[in-house]
Amino acid sequence: MSEDDQKEAEALGRDLIWTIGLITPSGPGVRQRIALAYNQAQQLVASILKDNGDGHTSTDADPACRQ
């Protein structure tokens, strides 16, 4: 693992701990809003076109771009 990979893994770990610290003491209403926001974020990310590194973007639904 490179030094950059190590730093990224550590940053992700800190973010995860911070997120868990927010969710754990929350009540049901707050957890429901967090779940809704998470679902919306997943949908947004799924809608972003992918760059295959060749300058062309594609979606998983585009059979011409699957490899």
N, CA, C and O atoms as a printed pandas DataFrame, in Angstrom:
     atom_number atom_name residue_name chain_id  residue_number  x_coord  y_coord  z_coord
0              1         N          MET        A               1    0.855   -1.175    0.000
1              2        CA          MET        A               1    0.000    0.000    0.000
2              3         C          MET        A               1    0.897    1.233    0.000
3              4         O          MET        A               1    1.828    1.344    0.798
4              5         N          SER        A               2    0.597    2.154   -0.910
5              6        CA          SER        A               2    1.405    3.366   -0.996
6              7         C          SER        A               2    1.068    4.306    0.163
7              8         O          SER        A               2    0.077    4.120    0.869
8              9         N          GLU        A               3    1.908    5.308    0.335
9             10        CA          GLU        A               3    1.674    6.285    1.398
10            11         C          GLU        A               3    0.368    7.040    1.162
11            12         O          GLU        A               3   -0.373    7.316    2.106
12            13         N          ASP        A               4    0.086    7.375   -0.100
13            14        CA          ASP        A               4   -1.179    8.048   -0.421
14            15         C          ASP        A               4   -2.375    7.162   -0.103
15            16         O          ASP        A               4   -3.384    7.638    0.418
16            17         N          ASP        A               5   -2.265    5.872   -0.417
17            18        CA          ASP        A               5   -3.344    4.932   -0.098
18            19         C          ASP        A               5   -3.559    4.855    1.410
19            20         O          ASP        A               5   -4.693    4.814    1.887
20            21         N          GLN        A               6   -2.461    4.836    2.148
21            22        CA          GLN        A               6   -2.540    4.772    3.610
22            23         C          GLN        A               6   -3.234    6.016    4.163
23            24         O          GLN        A               6   -4.094    5.913    5.038
24            25         N          LYS        A               7   -2.862    7.187    3.655
25            26        CA          LYS        A               7   -3.484    8.434    4.118
26            27         C          LYS        A               7   -4.974    8.461    3.785
27            28         O          LYS        A               7   -5.790    8.904    4.594
28            29         N          GLU        A               8   -5.319    7.988    2.597
29            30        CA          GLU        A               8   -6.725    7.961    2.200
30            31         C          GLU        A               8   -7.513    7.005    3.093
31            32         O          GLU        A               8   -8.627    7.322    3.511
32            33         N          ALA        A               9   -6.944    5.844    3.384
33            34        CA          ALA        A               9   -7.612    4.871    4.257
34            35         C          ALA        A               9   -7.811    5.457    5.659
35            36         O          ALA        A               9   -8.863    5.264    6.267
36            37         N          GLU        A              10   -6.819    6.159    6.164
37            38        CA          GLU        A              10   -6.940    6.781    7.484
38            39         C          GLU        A              10   -8.024    7.860    7.482
39            40         O          GLU        A              10   -8.805    7.960    8.428
40            41         N          ALA        A              11   -8.070    8.664    6.422
41            42        CA          ALA        A              11   -9.089    9.715    6.322
42            43         C          ALA        A              11  -10.487    9.102    6.249
43            44         O          ALA        A              11  -11.417    9.595    6.887
44            45         N          LEU        A              12  -10.634    8.032    5.476
45            46        CA          LEU        A              12  -11.930    7.358    5.390
46            47         C          LEU        A              12  -12.337    6.793    6.743
47            48         O          LEU        A              12  -13.507    6.851    7.121
48            49         N          GLY        A              13  -11.370    6.250    7.470
49            50        CA          GLY        A              13  -11.647    5.717    8.802
50            51         C          GLY        A              13  -12.116    6.807    9.756
51            52         O          GLY        A              13  -13.058    6.603   10.521
52            53         N          ARG        A              14  -11.463    7.966    9.712
53            54        CA          ARG        A              14  -11.882    9.091   10.557
54            55         C          ARG        A              14  -13.293    9.544   10.190
55            56         O          ARG        A              14  -14.112    9.825   11.065
56            57         N          ASP        A              15  -13.570    9.613    8.882
57            58        CA          ASP        A              15  -14.910   10.018    8.439
58            59         C          ASP        A              15  -15.966    9.027    8.909
59            60         O          ASP        A              15  -17.051    9.424    9.333
60            61         N          LEU        A              16  -15.649    7.747    8.834
61            62        CA          LEU        A              16  -16.596    6.720    9.275
62            63         C          LEU        A              16  -16.868    6.839   10.772
63            64         O          LEU        A              16  -18.018    6.757   11.203
64            65         N          ILE        A              17  -15.822    7.030   11.560
65            66        CA          ILE        A              17  -15.993    7.178   13.013
66            67         C          ILE        A              17  -16.834    8.409   13.324
67            68         O          ILE        A              17  -17.701    8.358   14.197
68            69         N          TRP        A              18  -16.589    9.518   12.621
69            70        CA          TRP        A              18  -17.357   10.740   12.815
70            71         C          TRP        A              18  -18.834   10.503   12.480
71            72         O          TRP        A              18  -19.724   10.932   13.215
72            73         N          THR        A              19  -19.077    9.819   11.365
73            74        CA          THR        A              19  -20.449    9.549   10.936
74            75         C          THR        A              19  -21.176    8.665   11.938
75            76         O          THR        A              19  -22.326    8.930   12.288
76            77         N          ILE        A              20  -20.512    7.628   12.391
77            78        CA          ILE        A              20  -21.125    6.738   13.387
78            79         C          ILE        A              20  -21.429    7.501   14.669
79            80         O          ILE        A              20  -22.451    7.265   15.314
80            81         N          GLY        A              21  -20.527    8.427   15.037
81            82        CA          GLY        A              21  -20.748    9.250   16.223
82            83         C          GLY        A              21  -21.983   10.133   16.107
83            84         O          GLY        A              21  -22.611   10.454   17.116
84            85         N          LEU        A              22  -22.333   10.525   14.901
85            86        CA          LEU        A              22  -23.548   11.317   14.702
86            87         C          LEU        A              22  -24.801   10.458   14.713
87            88         O          LEU        A              22  -25.829   10.861   15.256
88            89         N          ILE        A              23  -24.720    9.283   14.118
89            90        CA          ILE        A              23  -25.892    8.432   13.960
90            91         C          ILE        A              23  -26.267    7.721   15.251
91            92         O          ILE        A              23  -27.447    7.649   15.595
92            93         N          THR        A              24  -25.298    7.205   15.957
93            94        CA          THR        A              24  -25.550    6.354   17.124
94            95         C          THR        A              24  -26.455    7.000   18.170
95            96         O          THR        A              24  -27.417    6.363   18.597
96            97         N          PRO        A              25  -26.194    8.231   18.602
97            98        CA          PRO        A              25  -27.059    8.799   19.646
98            99         C          PRO        A              25  -28.356    9.416   19.111
99           100         O          PRO        A              25  -29.154    9.934   19.892
100          101         N          SER        A              26  -28.572    9.372   17.825
101          102        CA          SER        A              26  -29.737   10.014   17.217
102          103         C          SER        A              26  -31.017    9.242   17.491
103          104         O          SER        A              26  -31.007    8.024   17.669
104          105         N          GLY        A              27  -32.110    9.977   17.519
105          106        CA          GLY        A              27  -33.416    9.361   17.687
106          107         C          GLY        A              27  -33.931    8.822   16.358
107          108         O          GLY        A              27  -33.303    9.018   15.318
108          109         N          PRO        A              28  -35.074    8.143   16.395
109          110        CA          PRO        A              28  -35.630    7.532   15.187
110          111         C          PRO        A              28  -35.893    8.530   14.054
111          112         O          PRO        A              28  -35.665    8.210   12.888
112          113         N          GLY        A              29  -36.368    9.726   14.383
113          114        CA          GLY        A              29  -36.655   10.716   13.353
114          115         C          GLY        A              29  -35.396   11.173   12.626
115          116         O          GLY        A              29  -35.390   11.312   11.403
116          117         N          VAL        A              30  -34.351   11.400   13.377
117          118        CA          VAL        A              30  -33.075   11.819   12.777
118          119         C          VAL        A              30  -32.506   10.685   11.934
119          120         O          VAL        A              30  -32.024   10.918   10.825
120          121         N          ARG        A              31  -32.559    9.462   12.451
121          122        CA          ARG        A              31  -32.053    8.320   11.667
122          123         C          ARG        A              31  -32.842    8.144   10.381
123          124         O          ARG        A              31  -32.274    7.779    9.352
124          125         N          GLN        A              32  -34.155    8.401   10.427
125          126        CA          GLN        A              32  -34.976    8.314    9.216
126          127         C          GLN        A              32  -34.526    9.348    8.193
127          128         O          GLN        A              32  -34.412    9.035    7.008
128          129         N          ARG        A              33  -34.267   10.588    8.639
129          130        CA          ARG        A              33  -33.792   11.631    7.721
130          131         C          ARG        A              33  -32.421   11.292    7.158
131          132         O          ARG        A              33  -32.147   11.555    5.987
132          133         N          ILE        A              34  -31.553   10.704    7.989
133          134        CA          ILE        A              34  -30.229   10.291    7.518
134          135         C          ILE        A              34  -30.373    9.208    6.454
135          136         O          ILE        A              34  -29.694    9.245    5.428
136          137         N          ALA        A              35  -31.260    8.242    6.702
137          138        CA          ALA        A              35  -31.469    7.151    5.734
138          139         C          ALA        A              35  -31.996    7.703    4.416
139          140         O          ALA        A              35  -31.571    7.262    3.348
140          141         N          LEU        A              36  -32.909    8.655    4.479
141          142        CA          LEU        A              36  -33.460    9.260    3.267
142          143         C          LEU        A              36  -32.364   10.008    2.501
143          144         O          LEU        A              36  -32.258    9.882    1.281
144          145         N          ALA        A              37  -31.552   10.785    3.221
145          146        CA          ALA        A              37  -30.463   11.518    2.571
146          147         C          ALA        A              37  -29.463   10.552    1.945
147          148         O          ALA        A              37  -28.957   10.808    0.853
148          149         N          TYR        A              38  -29.176    9.449    2.625
149          150        CA          TYR        A              38  -28.250    8.443    2.089
150          151         C          TYR        A              38  -28.800    7.845    0.797
151          152         O          TYR        A              38  -28.075    7.679   -0.184
152          153         N          ASN        A              39  -30.096    7.524    0.813
153          154        CA          ASN        A              39  -30.733    6.961   -0.375
154          155         C          ASN        A              39  -30.687    7.951   -1.538
155          156         O          ASN        A              39  -30.403    7.569   -2.673
156          157         N          GLN        A              40  -30.965    9.210   -1.256
157          158        CA          GLN        A              40  -30.915   10.234   -2.304
158          159         C          GLN        A              40  -29.493   10.390   -2.847
159          160         O          GLN        A              40  -29.301   10.577   -4.048
160          161         N          ALA        A              41  -28.507   10.313   -1.966
161          162        CA          ALA        A              41  -27.113   10.423   -2.408
162          163         C          ALA        A              41  -26.738    9.239   -3.294
163          164         O          ALA        A              41  -26.044    9.414   -4.295
164          165         N          GLN        A              42  -27.188    8.039   -2.937
165          166        CA          GLN        A              42  -26.916    6.863   -3.766
166          167         C          GLN        A              42  -27.508    7.031   -5.160
167          168         O          GLN        A              42  -26.868    6.702   -6.158
168          169         N          GLN        A              43  -28.730    7.544   -5.221
169          170        CA          GLN        A              43  -29.375    7.755   -6.515
170          171         C          GLN        A              43  -28.624    8.793   -7.342
171          172         O          GLN        A              43  -28.471    8.636   -8.553
172          173         N          LEU        A              44  -28.158    9.849   -6.688
173          174        CA          LEU        A              44  -27.405   10.885   -7.387
174          175         C          LEU        A              44  -26.104   10.321   -7.951
175          176         O          LEU        A              44  -25.765   10.568   -9.108
176          177         N          VAL        A              45  -25.385    9.570   -7.137
177          178        CA          VAL        A              45  -24.122    8.978   -7.586
178          179         C          VAL        A              45  -24.368    8.013   -8.743
179          180         O          VAL        A              45  -23.599    7.986   -9.704
180          181         N          ALA        A              46  -25.432    7.227   -8.654
181          182        CA          ALA        A              46  -25.738    6.266   -9.713
182          183         C          ALA        A              46  -26.078    6.961  -11.029
183          184         O          ALA        A              46  -25.926    6.370  -12.098
184          185         N          SER        A              47  -26.534    8.209  -10.961
185          186        CA          SER        A              47  -26.921    8.919  -12.175
186          187         C          SER        A              47  -25.741    9.609  -12.864
187          188         O          SER        A              47  -25.889   10.109  -13.980
188          189         N          ILE        A              48  -24.584    9.642  -12.222
189          190        CA          ILE        A              48  -23.418   10.306  -12.797
190          191         C          ILE        A              48  -22.817    9.407  -13.872
191          192         O          ILE        A              48  -22.546    8.230  -13.631
192          193         N          LEU        A              49  -22.616    9.962  -15.039
193          194        CA          LEU        A              49  -22.010    9.192  -16.129
194          195         C          LEU        A              49  -20.577    8.826  -15.771
195          196         O          LEU        A              49  -19.868    9.591  -15.118
196          197         N          LYS        A              50  -20.170    7.652  -16.208
197          198        CA          LYS        A              50  -18.829    7.161  -15.924
198          199         C          LYS        A              50  -17.897    7.504  -17.074
199          200         O          LYS        A              50  -18.286    7.458  -18.241
200          201         N          ASP        A              51  -16.673    7.846  -16.733
201          202        CA          ASP        A              51  -15.639    8.092  -17.736
202          203         C          ASP        A              51  -14.780    6.838  -17.779
203          204         O          ASP        A              51  -14.150    6.471  -16.788
204          205         N          ASN        A              52  -14.760    6.191  -18.925
205          206        CA          ASN        A              52  -14.016    4.937  -19.066
206          207         C          ASN        A              52  -12.525    5.147  -19.278
207          208         O          ASN        A              52  -11.801    4.196  -19.571
208          209         N          GLY        A              53  -12.057    6.387  -19.132
209          210        CA          GLY        A              53  -10.650    6.675  -19.320
210          211         C          GLY        A              53  -10.298    6.913  -20.772
211          212         O          GLY        A              53   -9.144    7.191  -21.099
212          213         N          ASP        A              54  -11.291    6.805  -21.648
213          214        CA          ASP        A              54  -11.026    7.011  -23.070
214          215         C          ASP        A              54  -11.702    8.281  -23.579
215          216         O          ASP        A              54  -11.802    8.502  -24.786
216          217         N          GLY        A              55  -12.165    9.115  -22.645
217          218        CA          GLY        A              55  -12.823   10.343  -23.028
218          219         C          GLY        A              55  -14.295   10.178  -23.318
219          220         O          GLY        A              55  -14.990   11.162  -23.574
220          221         N          HIS        A              56  -14.783    8.954  -23.284
221          222        CA          HIS        A              56  -16.193    8.683  -23.527
222          223         C          HIS        A              56  -16.867    8.349  -22.205
223          224         O          HIS        A              56  -16.305    7.643  -21.368
224          225         N          THR        A              57  -18.052    8.854  -22.032
225          226        CA          THR        A              57  -18.800    8.519  -20.830
226          227         C          THR        A              57  -19.852    7.480  -21.170
227          228         O          THR        A              57  -20.294    7.368  -22.313
228          229         N          SER        A              58  -20.237    6.735  -20.168
229          230        CA          SER        A              58  -21.235    5.697  -20.380
230          231         C          SER        A              58  -22.013    5.468  -19.095
231          232         O          SER        A              58  -21.660    5.981  -18.033
232          233         N          THR        A              59  -23.058    4.701  -19.213
233          234        CA          THR        A              59  -23.795    4.233  -18.048
234          235         C          THR        A              59  -23.811    2.719  -18.106
235          236         O          THR        A              59  -23.557    2.128  -19.155
236          237         N          ASP        A              60  -24.104    2.101  -16.999
237          238        CA          ASP        A              60  -24.191    0.634  -16.980
238          239         C          ASP        A              60  -25.299    0.143  -17.896
239          240         O          ASP        A              60  -25.252   -0.989  -18.377
240          241         N          ALA        A              61  -26.294    0.982  -18.140
241          242        CA          ALA        A              61  -27.412    0.580  -18.982
242          243         C          ALA        A              61  -27.066    0.604  -20.468
243          244         O          ALA        A              61  -27.844    0.119  -21.289
244          245         N          ASP        A              62  -25.929    1.154  -20.816
245          246        CA          ASP        A              62  -25.518    1.267  -22.226
246          247         C          ASP        A              62  -24.720    0.028  -22.610
247          248         O          ASP        A              62  -23.533   -0.046  -22.290
248          249         N          PRO        A              63  -25.332   -0.959  -23.291
249          250        CA          PRO        A              63  -24.623   -2.212  -23.607
250          251         C          PRO        A              63  -23.416   -1.987  -24.513
251          252         O          PRO        A              63  -22.489   -2.797  -24.509
252          253         N          ALA        A              64  -23.408   -0.921  -25.277
253          254        CA          ALA        A              64  -22.278   -0.670  -26.174
254          255         C          ALA        A              64  -21.027   -0.300  -25.402
255          256         O          ALA        A              64  -19.921   -0.385  -25.936
256          257         N          CYS        A              65  -21.187    0.109  -24.156
257          258        CA          CYS        A              65  -20.031    0.545  -23.371
258          259         C          CYS        A              65  -19.568   -0.502  -22.367
259          260         O          CYS        A              65  -18.566   -0.299  -21.681
260          261         N          ARG        A              66  -20.282   -1.617  -22.272
261          262        CA          ARG        A              66  -19.870   -2.684  -21.337
262          263         C          ARG        A              66  -18.701   -3.432  -21.924
263          264         O          ARG        A              66  -18.607   -3.633  -23.135
264          265         N          GLN        A              67  -17.807   -3.843  -21.039
265          266        CA          GLN        A              67  -16.657   -4.630  -21.492
266          267         C          GLN        A              67  -16.476   -5.849  -20.640
267          268         O          GLN        A              67  -15.556   -6.633  -20.871
